[in-house]
């Protein structure tokens, strides 16, 4: 009986403490928070607002990260294997590099990363084609392989023959990237619009 009464006492929705409580309003509604949790949320809001957005360096870092992350994709493609975690690796590397270079997590920042992830996927697909031609016809220079791929890349016959592989690759890339992009976009929207105010 005593345990039930204790559990029914008001408590902080974040940490569960029953001390120093107050009502606070946020975009999500009115919540019961302790002073420490409210102060921590306030600090996060202020830190986010004051954070400088180095989106240019973030863009280039994200691009390099996506290309680095595509190595796994290329390696799996050489054995004709597709997996969503290869797409996840590209997206993870892009967002991680963007953050490390000072890119701020905003909606625009997420869009920047989506662009670099797409570039990373296309780079992986293109490099995979070059390597496939090299394995089938060794003995030429890298420049010659690239020139050959460029000459046939948009031919209807080539597009038709590679269509299934390309579609499968994009499908698995989407499956791998979807969650990390969606989660970052959700976080960016929340941070951009978040505020907290104590209700007296």
MODELLER restraints for C-alpha pairs under 7 A, 6 or more apart:
rsr = mdl.restraints
at = mdl.atoms
rsr.add(forms.Gaussian(group=physical.xy_distance, feature=features.Distance(at['CA:10:A'], at['CA:18:A']), mean=6.18, stdev=0.5))
rsr.add(forms.Gaussian(group=physical.xy_distance, feature=features.Distance(at['CA:11:A'], at['CA:17:A']), mean=5.34, stdev=0.5))
rsr.add(forms.Gaussian(group=physical.xy_distance, feature=features.Distance(at['CA:11:A'], at['CA:18:A']), mean=4.41, stdev=0.5))
rsr.add(forms.Gaussian(group=physical.xy_distance, feature=features.Distance(at['CA:11:A'], at['CA:32:A']), mean=6.90, stdev=0.5))
rsr.add(forms.Gaussian(group=physical.xy_distance, feature=features.Distance(at['CA:12:A'], at['CA:18:A']), mean=6.35, stdev=0.5))
rsr.add(forms.Gaussian(group=physical.xy_distance, feature=features.Distance(at['CA:12:A'], at['CA:21:A']), mean=6.67, stdev=0.5))
rsr.add(forms.Gaussian(group=physical.xy_distance, feature=features.Distance(at['CA:12:A'], at['CA:32:A']), mean=5.37, stdev=0.5))
rsr.add(forms.Gaussian(group=physical.xy_distance, feature=features.Distance(at['CA:12:A'], at['CA:33:A']), mean=4.41, stdev=0.5))
rsr.add(forms.Gaussian(group=physical.xy_distance, feature=features.Distance(at['CA:12:A'], at['CA:34:A']), mean=5.46, stdev=0.5))
rsr.add(forms.Gaussian(group=physical.xy_distance, feature=features.Distance(at['CA:13:A'], at['CA:31:A']), mean=6.96, stdev=0.5))
rsr.add(forms.Gaussian(group=physical.xy_distance, feature=features.Distance(at['CA:13:A'], at['CA:32:A']), mean=6.01, stdev=0.5))
rsr.add(forms.Gaussian(group=physical.xy_distance, feature=features.Distance(at['CA:13:A'], at['CA:33:A']), mean=6.05, stdev=0.5))
rsr.add(forms.Gaussian(group=physical.xy_distance, feature=features.Distance(at['CA:14:A'], at['CA:33:A']), mean=6.90, stdev=0.5))
rsr.add(forms.Gaussian(group=physical.xy_distance, feature=features.Distance(at['CA:14:A'], at['CA:37:A']), mean=6.87, stdev=0.5))
rsr.add(forms.Gaussian(group=physical.xy_distance, feature=features.Distance(at['CA:19:A'], at['CA:34:A']), mean=6.60, stdev=0.5))
rsr.add(forms.Gaussian(group=physical.xy_distance, feature=features.Distance(at['CA:20:A'], at['CA:34:A']), mean=5.25, stdev=0.5))
rsr.add(forms.Gaussian(group=physical.xy_distance, feature=features.Distance(at['CA:20:A'], at['CA:35:A']), mean=5.89, stdev=0.5))
rsr.add(forms.Gaussian(group=physical.xy_distance, feature=features.Distance(at['CA:21:A'], at['CA:32:A']), mean=6.52, stdev=0.5))
rsr.add(forms.Gaussian(group=physical.xy_distance, feature=features.Distance(at['CA:21:A'], at['CA:33:A']), mean=5.47, stdev=0.5))
rsr.add(forms.Gaussian(group=physical.xy_distance, feature=features.Distance(at['CA:21:A'], at['CA:34:A']), mean=4.26, stdev=0.5))
rsr.add(forms.Gaussian(group=physical.xy_distance, feature=features.Distance(at['CA:21:A'], at['CA:35:A']), mean=6.43, stdev=0.5))
rsr.add(forms.Gaussian(group=physical.xy_distance, feature=features.Distance(at['CA:22:A'], at['CA:32:A']), mean=5.67, stdev=0.5))
rsr.add(forms.Gaussian(group=physical.xy_distance, feature=features.Distance(at['CA:22:A'], at['CA:33:A']), mean=5.57, stdev=0.5))
rsr.add(forms.Gaussian(group=physical.xy_distance, feature=features.Distance(at['CA:22:A'], at['CA:34:A']), mean=6.15, stdev=0.5))
rsr.add(forms.Gaussian(group=physical.xy_distance, feature=features.Distance(at['CA:23:A'], at['CA:30:A']), mean=6.61, stdev=0.5))
rsr.add(forms.Gaussian(group=physical.xy_distance, feature=features.Distance(at['CA:23:A'], at['CA:31:A']), mean=5.74, stdev=0.5))
rsr.add(forms.Gaussian(group=physical.xy_distance, feature=features.Distance(at['CA:23:A'], at['CA:32:A']), mean=4.74, stdev=0.5))
rsr.add(forms.Gaussian(group=physical.xy_distance, feature=features.Distance(at['CA:23:A'], at['CA:33:A']), mean=6.32, stdev=0.5))
rsr.add(forms.Gaussian(group=physical.xy_distance, feature=features.Distance(at['CA:23:A'], at['CA:198:A']), mean=6.01, stdev=0.5))
rsr.add(forms.Gaussian(group=physical.xy_distance, feature=features.Distance(at['CA:23:A'], at['CA:199:A']), mean=5.45, stdev=0.5))
rsr.add(forms.Gaussian(group=physical.xy_distance, feature=features.Distance(at['CA:24:A'], at['CA:30:A']), mean=5.59, stdev=0.5))
rsr.add(forms.Gaussian(group=physical.xy_distance, feature=features.Distance(at['CA:24:A'], at['CA:31:A']), mean=5.37, stdev=0.5))
rsr.add(forms.Gaussian(group=physical.xy_distance, feature=features.Distance(at['CA:24:A'], at['CA:32:A']), mean=6.27, stdev=0.5))
rsr.add(forms.Gaussian(group=physical.xy_distance, feature=features.Distance(at['CA:24:A'], at['CA:33:A']), mean=6.69, stdev=0.5))
rsr.add(forms.Gaussian(group=physical.xy_distance, feature=features.Distance(at['CA:24:A'], at['CA:196:A']), mean=6.56, stdev=0.5))
rsr.add(forms.Gaussian(group=physical.xy_distance, feature=features.Distance(at['CA:24:A'], at['CA:197:A']), mean=5.45, stdev=0.5))
rsr.add(forms.Gaussian(group=physical.xy_distance, feature=features.Distance(at['CA:24:A'], at['CA:198:A']), mean=4.27, stdev=0.5))
rsr.add(forms.Gaussian(group=physical.xy_distance, feature=features.Distance(at['CA:24:A'], at['CA:199:A']), mean=5.47, stdev=0.5))
rsr.add(forms.Gaussian(group=physical.xy_distance, feature=features.Distance(at['CA:25:A'], at['CA:31:A']), mean=6.30, stdev=0.5))
rsr.add(forms.Gaussian(group=physical.xy_distance, feature=features.Distance(at['CA:25:A'], at['CA:196:A']), mean=5.65, stdev=0.5))
rsr.add(forms.Gaussian(group=physical.xy_distance, feature=features.Distance(at['CA:25:A'], at['CA:197:A']), mean=5.16, stdev=0.5))
rsr.add(forms.Gaussian(group=physical.xy_distance, feature=features.Distance(at['CA:25:A'], at['CA:198:A']), mean=6.17, stdev=0.5))
rsr.add(forms.Gaussian(group=physical.xy_distance, feature=features.Distance(at['CA:25:A'], at['CA:199:A']), mean=6.69, stdev=0.5))
rsr.add(forms.Gaussian(group=physical.xy_distance, feature=features.Distance(at['CA:26:A'], at['CA:194:A']), mean=6.93, stdev=0.5))
rsr.add(forms.Gaussian(group=physical.xy_distance, feature=features.Distance(at['CA:26:A'], at['CA:195:A']), mean=5.63, stdev=0.5))
rsr.add(forms.Gaussian(group=physical.xy_distance, feature=features.Distance(at['CA:26:A'], at['CA:196:A']), mean=4.71, stdev=0.5))
rsr.add(forms.Gaussian(group=physical.xy_distance, feature=features.Distance(at['CA:26:A'], at['CA:197:A']), mean=6.65, stdev=0.5))
rsr.add(forms.Gaussian(group=physical.xy_distance, feature=features.Distance(at['CA:27:A'], at['CA:194:A']), mean=6.28, stdev=0.5))
rsr.add(forms.Gaussian(group=physical.xy_distance, feature=features.Distance(at['CA:27:A'], at['CA:195:A']), mean=6.73, stdev=0.5))
rsr.add(forms.Gaussian(group=physical.xy_distance, feature=features.Distance(at['CA:42:A'], at['CA:196:A']), mean=6.77, stdev=0.5))
rsr.add(forms.Gaussian(group=physical.xy_distance, feature=features.Distance(at['CA:45:A'], at['CA:195:A']), mean=6.86, stdev=0.5))
rsr.add(forms.Gaussian(group=physical.xy_distance, feature=features.Distance(at['CA:53:A'], at['CA:102:A']), mean=6.37, stdev=0.5))
rsr.add(forms.Gaussian(group=physical.xy_distance, feature=features.Distance(at['CA:53:A'], at['CA:103:A']), mean=5.32, stdev=0.5))
rsr.add(forms.Gaussian(group=physical.xy_distance, feature=features.Distance(at['CA:53:A'], at['CA:104:A']), mean=4.87, stdev=0.5))
rsr.add(forms.Gaussian(group=physical.xy_distance, feature=features.Distance(at['CA:54:A'], at['CA:102:A']), mean=5.11, stdev=0.5))
rsr.add(forms.Gaussian(group=physical.xy_distance, feature=features.Distance(at['CA:54:A'], at['CA:103:A']), mean=4.89, stdev=0.5))
rsr.add(forms.Gaussian(group=physical.xy_distance, feature=features.Distance(at['CA:54:A'], at['CA:104:A']), mean=6.93, stdev=0.5))
rsr.add(forms.Gaussian(group=physical.xy_distance, feature=features.Distance(at['CA:55:A'], at['CA:103:A']), mean=4.81, stdev=0.5))
rsr.add(forms.Gaussian(group=physical.xy_distance, feature=features.Distance(at['CA:55:A'], at['CA:104:A']), mean=6.93, stdev=0.5))
rsr.add(forms.Gaussian(group=physical.xy_distance, feature=features.Distance(at['CA:57:A'], at['CA:101:A']), mean=5.94, stdev=0.5))
rsr.add(forms.Gaussian(group=physical.xy_distance, feature=features.Distance(at['CA:58:A'], at['CA:98:A']), mean=4.33, stdev=0.5))
rsr.add(forms.Gaussian(group=physical.xy_distance, feature=features.Distance(at['CA:58:A'], at['CA:99:A']), mean=6.80, stdev=0.5))
rsr.add(forms.Gaussian(group=physical.xy_distance, feature=features.Distance(at['CA:58:A'], at['CA:101:A']), mean=5.00, stdev=0.5))
rsr.add(forms.Gaussian(group=physical.xy_distance, feature=features.Distance(at['CA:58:A'], at['CA:102:A']), mean=5.98, stdev=0.5))
rsr.add(forms.Gaussian(group=physical.xy_distance, feature=features.Distance(at['CA:58:A'], at['CA:103:A']), mean=4.50, stdev=0.5))
rsr.add(forms.Gaussian(group=physical.xy_distance, feature=features.Distance(at['CA:59:A'], at['CA:98:A']), mean=6.38, stdev=0.5))
rsr.add(forms.Gaussian(group=physical.xy_distance, feature=features.Distance(at['CA:59:A'], at['CA:112:A']), mean=6.46, stdev=0.5))
rsr.add(forms.Gaussian(group=physical.xy_distance, feature=features.Distance(at['CA:61:A'], at['CA:97:A']), mean=5.25, stdev=0.5))
rsr.add(forms.Gaussian(group=physical.xy_distance, feature=features.Distance(at['CA:61:A'], at['CA:98:A']), mean=5.46, stdev=0.5))
rsr.add(forms.Gaussian(group=physical.xy_distance, feature=features.Distance(at['CA:61:A'], at['CA:101:A']), mean=6.24, stdev=0.5))
rsr.add(forms.Gaussian(group=physical.xy_distance, feature=features.Distance(at['CA:62:A'], at['CA:94:A']), mean=4.24, stdev=0.5))
rsr.add(forms.Gaussian(group=physical.xy_distance, feature=features.Distance(at['CA:62:A'], at['CA:95:A']), mean=6.23, stdev=0.5))
rsr.add(forms.Gaussian(group=physical.xy_distance, feature=features.Distance(at['CA:62:A'], at['CA:97:A']), mean=5.08, stdev=0.5))
rsr.add(forms.Gaussian(group=physical.xy_distance, feature=features.Distance(at['CA:62:A'], at['CA:98:A']), mean=4.62, stdev=0.5))
rsr.add(forms.Gaussian(group=physical.xy_distance, feature=features.Distance(at['CA:62:A'], at['CA:113:A']), mean=6.39, stdev=0.5))
rsr.add(forms.Gaussian(group=physical.xy_distance, feature=features.Distance(at['CA:62:A'], at['CA:116:A']), mean=6.32, stdev=0.5))
rsr.add(forms.Gaussian(group=physical.xy_distance, feature=features.Distance(at['CA:63:A'], at['CA:94:A']), mean=6.43, stdev=0.5))
rsr.add(forms.Gaussian(group=physical.xy_distance, feature=features.Distance(at['CA:63:A'], at['CA:116:A']), mean=4.97, stdev=0.5))
rsr.add(forms.Gaussian(group=physical.xy_distance, feature=features.Distance(at['CA:65:A'], at['CA:93:A']), mean=4.82, stdev=0.5))
rsr.add(forms.Gaussian(group=physical.xy_distance, feature=features.Distance(at['CA:65:A'], at['CA:94:A']), mean=4.51, stdev=0.5))
rsr.add(forms.Gaussian(group=physical.xy_distance, feature=features.Distance(at['CA:65:A'], at['CA:97:A']), mean=5.55, stdev=0.5))
rsr.add(forms.Gaussian(group=physical.xy_distance, feature=features.Distance(at['CA:66:A'], at['CA:90:A']), mean=4.81, stdev=0.5))
rsr.add(forms.Gaussian(group=physical.xy_distance, feature=features.Distance(at['CA:66:A'], at['CA:91:A']), mean=6.47, stdev=0.5))
rsr.add(forms.Gaussian(group=physical.xy_distance, feature=features.Distance(at['CA:66:A'], at['CA:93:A']), mean=5.67, stdev=0.5))
rsr.add(forms.Gaussian(group=physical.xy_distance, feature=features.Distance(at['CA:66:A'], at['CA:94:A']), mean=4.60, stdev=0.5))
rsr.add(forms.Gaussian(group=physical.xy_distance, feature=features.Distance(at['CA:66:A'], at['CA:116:A']), mean=6.26, stdev=0.5))
rsr.add(forms.Gaussian(group=physical.xy_distance, feature=features.Distance(at['CA:66:A'], at['CA:117:A']), mean=5.58, stdev=0.5))
rsr.add(forms.Gaussian(group=physical.xy_distance, feature=features.Distance(at['CA:66:A'], at['CA:120:A']), mean=4.86, stdev=0.5))
rsr.add(forms.Gaussian(group=physical.xy_distance, feature=features.Distance(at['CA:67:A'], at['CA:120:A']), mean=4.84, stdev=0.5))
rsr.add(forms.Gaussian(group=physical.xy_distance, feature=features.Distance(at['CA:69:A'], at['CA:89:A']), mean=5.36, stdev=0.5))
rsr.add(forms.Gaussian(group=physical.xy_distance, feature=features.Distance(at['CA:69:A'], at['CA:90:A']), mean=4.22, stdev=0.5))
rsr.add(forms.Gaussian(group=physical.xy_distance, feature=features.Distance(at['CA:69:A'], at['CA:93:A']), mean=5.58, stdev=0.5))
rsr.add(forms.Gaussian(group=physical.xy_distance, feature=features.Distance(at['CA:70:A'], at['CA:90:A']), mean=5.50, stdev=0.5))
rsr.add(forms.Gaussian(group=physical.xy_distance, feature=features.Distance(at['CA:70:A'], at['CA:120:A']), mean=6.02, stdev=0.5))
rsr.add(forms.Gaussian(group=physical.xy_distance, feature=features.Distance(at['CA:70:A'], at['CA:121:A']), mean=6.66, stdev=0.5))
rsr.add(forms.Gaussian(group=physical.xy_distance, feature=features.Distance(at['CA:70:A'], at['CA:124:A']), mean=5.50, stdev=0.5))
rsr.add(forms.Gaussian(group=physical.xy_distance, feature=features.Distance(at['CA:72:A'], at['CA:86:A']), mean=5.92, stdev=0.5))
rsr.add(forms.Gaussian(group=physical.xy_distance, feature=features.Distance(at['CA:73:A'], at['CA:86:A']), mean=5.10, stdev=0.5))
rsr.add(forms.Gaussian(group=physical.xy_distance, feature=features.Distance(at['CA:73:A'], at['CA:124:A']), mean=6.38, stdev=0.5))
rsr.add(forms.Gaussian(group=physical.xy_distance, feature=features.Distance(at['CA:74:A'], at['CA:124:A']), mean=5.53, stdev=0.5))
rsr.add(forms.Gaussian(group=physical.xy_distance, feature=features.Distance(at['CA:74:A'], at['CA:128:A']), mean=5.59, stdev=0.5))
rsr.add(forms.Gaussian(group=physical.xy_distance, feature=features.Distance(at['CA:76:A'], at['CA:82:A']), mean=6.48, stdev=0.5))
rsr.add(forms.Gaussian(group=physical.xy_distance, feature=features.Distance(at['CA:77:A'], at['CA:128:A']), mean=6.41, stdev=0.5))
rsr.add(forms.Gaussian(group=physical.xy_distance, feature=features.Distance(at['CA:78:A'], at['CA:128:A']), mean=6.74, stdev=0.5))
rsr.add(forms.Gaussian(group=physical.xy_distance, feature=features.Distance(at['CA:82:A'], at['CA:169:A']), mean=6.47, stdev=0.5))
rsr.add(forms.Gaussian(group=physical.xy_distance, feature=features.Distance(at['CA:82:A'], at['CA:172:A']), mean=6.73, stdev=0.5))
rsr.add(forms.Gaussian(group=physical.xy_distance, feature=features.Distance(at['CA:83:A'], at['CA:172:A']), mean=5.94, stdev=0.5))
rsr.add(forms.Gaussian(group=physical.xy_distance, feature=features.Distance(at['CA:84:A'], at['CA:172:A']), mean=4.59, stdev=0.5))
rsr.add(forms.Gaussian(group=physical.xy_distance, feature=features.Distance(at['CA:84:A'], at['CA:173:A']), mean=5.69, stdev=0.5))
rsr.add(forms.Gaussian(group=physical.xy_distance, feature=features.Distance(at['CA:84:A'], at['CA:175:A']), mean=5.57, stdev=0.5))
rsr.add(forms.Gaussian(group=physical.xy_distance, feature=features.Distance(at['CA:84:A'], at['CA:176:A']), mean=4.18, stdev=0.5))
rsr.add(forms.Gaussian(group=physical.xy_distance, feature=features.Distance(at['CA:85:A'], at['CA:176:A']), mean=5.34, stdev=0.5))
rsr.add(forms.Gaussian(group=physical.xy_distance, feature=features.Distance(at['CA:86:A'], at['CA:176:A']), mean=6.86, stdev=0.5))
rsr.add(forms.Gaussian(group=physical.xy_distance, feature=features.Distance(at['CA:87:A'], at['CA:172:A']), mean=6.72, stdev=0.5))
rsr.add(forms.Gaussian(group=physical.xy_distance, feature=features.Distance(at['CA:87:A'], at['CA:173:A']), mean=4.22, stdev=0.5))
rsr.add(forms.Gaussian(group=physical.xy_distance, feature=features.Distance(at['CA:87:A'], at['CA:174:A']), mean=6.98, stdev=0.5))
rsr.add(forms.Gaussian(group=physical.xy_distance, feature=features.Distance(at['CA:87:A'], at['CA:176:A']), mean=4.57, stdev=0.5))
rsr.add(forms.Gaussian(group=physical.xy_distance, feature=features.Distance(at['CA:87:A'], at['CA:177:A']), mean=5.54, stdev=0.5))
rsr.add(forms.Gaussian(group=physical.xy_distance, feature=features.Distance(at['CA:88:A'], at['CA:176:A']), mean=4.28, stdev=0.5))
rsr.add(forms.Gaussian(group=physical.xy_distance, feature=features.Distance(at['CA:88:A'], at['CA:177:A']), mean=4.88, stdev=0.5))
rsr.add(forms.Gaussian(group=physical.xy_distance, feature=features.Distance(at['CA:90:A'], at['CA:117:A']), mean=6.31, stdev=0.5))
rsr.add(forms.Gaussian(group=physical.xy_distance, feature=features.Distance(at['CA:90:A'], at['CA:120:A']), mean=6.77, stdev=0.5))
rsr.add(forms.Gaussian(group=physical.xy_distance, feature=features.Distance(at['CA:91:A'], at['CA:117:A']), mean=5.75, stdev=0.5))
rsr.add(forms.Gaussian(group=physical.xy_distance, feature=features.Distance(at['CA:91:A'], at['CA:177:A']), mean=5.69, stdev=0.5))
rsr.add(forms.Gaussian(group=physical.xy_distance, feature=features.Distance(at['CA:94:A'], at['CA:113:A']), mean=6.31, stdev=0.5))
rsr.add(forms.Gaussian(group=physical.xy_distance, feature=features.Distance(at['CA:94:A'], at['CA:117:A']), mean=6.62, stdev=0.5))
rsr.add(forms.Gaussian(group=physical.xy_distance, feature=features.Distance(at['CA:95:A'], at['CA:113:A']), mean=6.34, stdev=0.5))
rsr.add(forms.Gaussian(group=physical.xy_distance, feature=features.Distance(at['CA:105:A'], at['CA:188:A']), mean=5.55, stdev=0.5))
rsr.add(forms.Gaussian(group=physical.xy_distance, feature=features.Distance(at['CA:106:A'], at['CA:188:A']), mean=4.71, stdev=0.5))
rsr.add(forms.Gaussian(group=physical.xy_distance, feature=features.Distance(at['CA:106:A'], at['CA:192:A']), mean=6.88, stdev=0.5))
rsr.add(forms.Gaussian(group=physical.xy_distance, feature=features.Distance(at['CA:107:A'], at['CA:185:A']), mean=6.11, stdev=0.5))
rsr.add(forms.Gaussian(group=physical.xy_distance, feature=features.Distance(at['CA:107:A'], at['CA:188:A']), mean=5.61, stdev=0.5))
rsr.add(forms.Gaussian(group=physical.xy_distance, feature=features.Distance(at['CA:107:A'], at['CA:189:A']), mean=6.42, stdev=0.5))
rsr.add(forms.Gaussian(group=physical.xy_distance, feature=features.Distance(at['CA:110:A'], at['CA:184:A']), mean=6.84, stdev=0.5))
rsr.add(forms.Gaussian(group=physical.xy_distance, feature=features.Distance(at['CA:110:A'], at['CA:185:A']), mean=6.11, stdev=0.5))
rsr.add(forms.Gaussian(group=physical.xy_distance, feature=features.Distance(at['CA:130:A'], at['CA:145:A']), mean=6.13, stdev=0.5))
rsr.add(forms.Gaussian(group=physical.xy_distance, feature=features.Distance(at['CA:130:A'], at['CA:146:A']), mean=6.36, stdev=0.5))
rsr.add(forms.Gaussian(group=physical.xy_distance, feature=features.Distance(at['CA:130:A'], at['CA:149:A']), mean=6.66, stdev=0.5))
rsr.add(forms.Gaussian(group=physical.xy_distance, feature=features.Distance(at['CA:134:A'], at['CA:145:A']), mean=6.83, stdev=0.5))
rsr.add(forms.Gaussian(group=physical.xy_distance, feature=features.Distance(at['CA:152:A'], at['CA:158:A']), mean=6.56, stdev=0.5))
